[in-house]
Amino acid sequence: MSALPQATDLARIFLEDVPLIDLRAPIEFKDGAFPSAINLPLMTDEERAQVGTCFKQQGQAAAIALGHQLVGGAVRAERMEGWLAQLRQQPDALLYCFRGGLRSQTVQQWLAEAGVTRPRVAGGYKELRRFLMDTQDKASAVCHWTVLTGMTGSGKTHMLAKVAQAVDLEGHAHHRGSSFGQLPGGQPSNINFENKLAIELLKRRHLGESAFVVEDESRLIGRCALPLNLYEAMCQAPLVVVDVPQDERAEQIRIDYVQDLWQRYLEMYGAEDGWPLFAAYLTDALARLKRRLGDKDHRELDALMQAALAEQAQSGNTELHLAWIRLLLTRYYDPMYLYQLDNKRERVHFRGDKQACLAFFAEQHANKTNQKSPIC
């Protein structure tokens, strides 16, 4: 089996989105994998658990024998057909298991006996993951980071969609980064969040980019934790502050967190199931702020929210939501932001309205492009 080919150019795998066949058990794949991978396991979760127990109690030889017994005969033939079918669709796919060891070597050998030779990834999942984390570490350390900040509802995510240097952290996390930021469909595992972010940085650095703009975030975006080195770089990075009037911010929140988000729930779950889920999402998000708001303010805000939801359910009109949104900005989000910004005032590099900030980023990008800076 050792004579069969191995893939060692890990950068190419991610730069070219090379298809991958992940031979690990489903529970391993669910915990973390790569965007171009499909899970076609050698063993099910239960089979893997049995082999693992056998290994601990009786040693490697017995565990290997049990593995061949569990994945033999008709079971082996069925799984072989799955791998061969996938390779007919993606003939350039590579194989990997956890460490590039026995599982991927076994499948590679079986495929070779069937007349199909495909490389396995040297070092397997563990080496691919290490490569991406090293990529992330280096980008965090040596690239230039700028942080866009502004009061809640300033439309920073919409602004970044117009900035060439932007990295959409919230997009990778599938979360809007606040108590109200949960999106239908859930979040990726933290490993998958980190992997996709690292792959984006790898590709963009390969094209020569060395400066990136991100939105001001806490360490956690929902349940996804930013890599510590990136978060520390963001905490030291220069700030661009966008100033937006409160009325405009309240309207942006109504559109993003009420009107548009309700459409997402409607499309995903349908009207009958989507409405109670959407109403519960808003109610629960506000409830998570109860300790900080205090009981009195929370009850007042919740009453306004429930009245707005009742009107929305009856007529489809979402204008009543502006009442609790403005009050929440005034009593909670705006004071908190002003306090935090005061502690960071020495890092403010530029401040202005949306158009001024976008013009600033465009000028920065033009200057960097003209300088033709080397890959960071």
N, C-alpha and C positions, 0 to 999 in steps of 0.2 A: 504493500500500500504506500510505502514511503516514496516510491518512484513516481507516483502520480503527481501532476503539476499543482503548484501552490501559487496563489495571487499575493504579491507582496507590495504592490504599488497602491497603498491605501488612499492616497490623495486622489488618484484617478478614479477610484470607485465612487467617491462622493462628487468630484467635479463633473463626471460624466453620467451620474445617476445610473450606474451599472446595476442591473437587476440582481437581487440577492434572494437565495432560497435559505431561509432560516430553519435549521433542522432541530432546534431546541424544542422543548415541550411547550404547549400553549401557555402555561403559567409563567414561564420565563419570557416568552414573547410579549405577553400582556404587560409585564413589568417594564419593558423597554426594548426597543428595536430601532430600525432605521427606515426612513421614508420609502426607500426603494425595495424593501424586503417583504416577502410573503412567507407566512408560516406554514410549512409542510413538514411537520415533525417526524422524526424517526420513531419516537415513542410518545404515547399519550402521557398525561400527568400521572395517572395511576401506574402505568408501566414504569415510568421513570422512578416513581417513589418505591416500587418493589425492587428495582435494580439497586437503588441507593441503599435500601435496608440490607439487601443481600451483600453488597460491598462491605458495609460496616461489620456485618456479622461473620461473613465467610471469606472475604477477600476479593481481589480483582478477577481472578480466573472464574470463580463461581458466578460473579456478577455478569461477566461477559457471556457465559453459558446461558444464564437466565435470560439475558437480553435477546440472544439469538432464538431462544425458545419462544419468548413472547412475540417477537417480530419475525416469525417464520411462516412458511407455507402460504396460505391464502392471504394472511395479513401482510406479509412482505410483498406479495404480488400486487395487492391493492395499492400499497404505498409507493411501490415502484412505478405503477401506472400514473400516480399523481405527480411524481417527480418528472417522469418522461413527458407527460402532457404539458407541464409547465415549461420544460425546456423546448418543446416544439413551438410554444408561443414566444419564448424568450431564450433563444439558443445561446446568447452570450451571458446568461445568468451564472453567478458564482455561488458556491456552497459555503455555509459556515455553521458551526455549532458554538458552544461556549468558549472553548479554548483552541479550536482548530484541531481537536484530538480525535478520540475514537469514533464519535458519532458521525462527524463529517467524513472521516477516512473510510468508515464502513459504507456509507451511502455512495461515496465517490467510487469505491471498489465495485460495488454492485452495479452502478451505472456503467462503469468501464466494461464489466463482463457482458452487459447488454449492448455494447458497442457505442456508448456515449461517454466521451471523456470531457469532464469539466473540472476546472481548478477549484480547490477549496481555499478559503482565505487563511493565510498563515496567521496563527494566533487567534483566529475566530472573533467572536463578538467582543471578547475582552480586549483584544488589540485594536479593533475598530473603535471601540468606546474610548480607549486611552488616547488614540490619535485625535479624536474630536475634542476631548478635554484639553489636550496639549494645544490644539488649535485655538480653543477659546481662551486659554491662559495667555498665550502670546498676544492675541488680538487685544485683550483687556489691558495688557501691560504696555504695549508699544504703539497702539493706534491712538489717534486724537479723538476724544469724545466731547460732545457738547450736549447739554441737557436743556430741553425745552420745558419751561414751567409756566404756570399760570393758574388762576383760580379755577375751582371746579366748574365745569361747564364751558370753559373757554374754547372748546373744539380743538384741542391740541392734536388728537388723533387724526382729525380731518385735515389739519394743517400739515402734519407729517406726510400725508399721502401726496402732497405737492412738493416735498423736499427730496432732492435727489440723494442726499446722504443719509436718509432716514432708515432706521432699523425698527420695525414694528414689534416691540416686545409683547404688547398686549395681543397682537394678532397671533404670535406664536403660542401664547398662553391661553388663547381663546377665552379671554376675560378682560373686562374693562378697568380692572384695577382699583375698585372701590367696593364699599359694602353693597352697592347697587350694580356691581359689574358682572355678576354671573350671567352667562349666556346659555340658552337651551342647547343641549347636546353634550354638556360637560366639558371638562378640561383634559388635555393629554396627561399622561404620567409625567412626573418631573424629569425623568430620563429622556423621554421623547421630546419634551420642551427644550431641554439643553441640547439634544442632538440636532434638532432642526435649526436652532439658533447658530450653533457652531458651523453647520454646513453652509448656511447663508454667508457667514463671515469668511469662511474658506473660499467660497466662490467669488465673493466680491474683492477680497484681498488678492486673489489670483488675477483679477482684472486690473489691479493696480490701485484700488481704493485704500486710503489710509486714514480717512476722517469720517466719523459717523455721528449722527444726531439721533438721540433717543428721548422719549418722553420721561418726565420726572416720575419715578416710581418708588414705592417702598420695596423692601427686599422681597416681599411676597406679592405676587400678582394672583389673587385668589389663592389657590393651593400650590401654584408653581413658584418655586424659589429661584430668584436670579442667582447665577453663579457668584460666589462671594467676591472673587477678584473683579468681576465686572461691576458689581454693586459698589465696591470700594472705589473703583475708577470713576463711577458716576457721582459718588459723593464728593469727589475732589474736582470734578470737571467744571468748566465755565458754564454759566447759566445764561439762557436767553429767556427773558420774561415777556409774555404776551399779556397785554392789558385789554380786557373786554368788559363792557358795562354789565351790571348784574342782570338787567332785563334781557339782554341778549343771551347771557349765559343760561338764565332760567328757561328761555325758549329752546336753546340747544339741548338742554337736559330733557325737556318735554318731548322733543323730537326723537332723541337717541334712546332714552330710557323708558319712554311710554309708547309713543306712536310706532317707531320702527321696531322696538323690541316686541310689542304685541304682534306685529306682523310675522316676526320670526316664530313666535309660539304658535300662531295660527297656521303657518306653513308646515311646521314640524308635527304638531299634535292635532290639528283640526279645531274647529270652533268649540265643540262640546267639551273636549278635554283641555284644549289650550287656554281657555279663559280662566278656569279655576287655578291652573298652574301659574299663569301670568299674575293674577291677583295675589296669589300666595307669595310669589317671588317678590313683589313690591312690599307687601306687608312684612315679610320676614326680613327683608333688607333693612327696613326702618327699625324693626325690633332689635336688630344687632347693634344699633346705635343707642339703645335705651339707657344703658349704664352711663354713657357719656352725656347724653341729652338731659337726663334726669326724668323722673316719672311724669311730672307735670307737662314739660315740653313734649315728651313722647306722646302722651295722651292727646294733646292738642293737634300735633302733626298727624297722628294716626286717624283722628276724626276727620280731618280735612282730606286725607288720602282716601278713606273709605267712601266719603261723599263723592269724590272725584271718580272713583272706580264704579260707584253705582250709576253715576251719570254716563260714564263711558259705556257701561254694559247696556244701558237703556237706549242711548242715542248715537253712540260712537264718538261723541264729542270729547276731546281730551283737554279742553281749555281749563277746566277746574283744577287740574293737576298743578297749574302754575302757583296756586295758593300755598300748598305745602312745600313746593320746590323753593319758592322765594324765601319762605320762613326758615327752611332748613339751611339755605345758603347764609342767611343773615345770622342765625343763632349758632350754627355749628361750623360749616365748611369755611366760610370766609374768615372768621377770627382765627381758626386753626392755621389756615394758609398764611395769613399775615404774620402770625407768630413764627412760623417756620421760615418764611422768607427773610424776616428780620435777622434770623440767626445765620443766614447764608448771604447777606447783602454784599460781603466782600468778593463773592464769586460772580456777581452779576456782570456780564460782559456787554450785554445789549438789552434794551427795553423799548417796547413800542407796541403799536396795535398789530393786528394780524398781517396787514399788507407790509408794514415796515419790517416785521420779523421775517416774513417770507422773502422780502428783497434782501435782507441781511444774509440769509442762508444761501440765496442764489449767488450773491457776490462772493461769499466764502467759497462756494463750489467752483465758481469760475476762476478764482485765484489759485485754488489747489490744482485745477486742471491745467491751467497755463504754466504752473511751476513744474508739471510732469514729475511729481515726487515719486521716489522709488516705492516699491511694495513694502508695506510696513512688516 
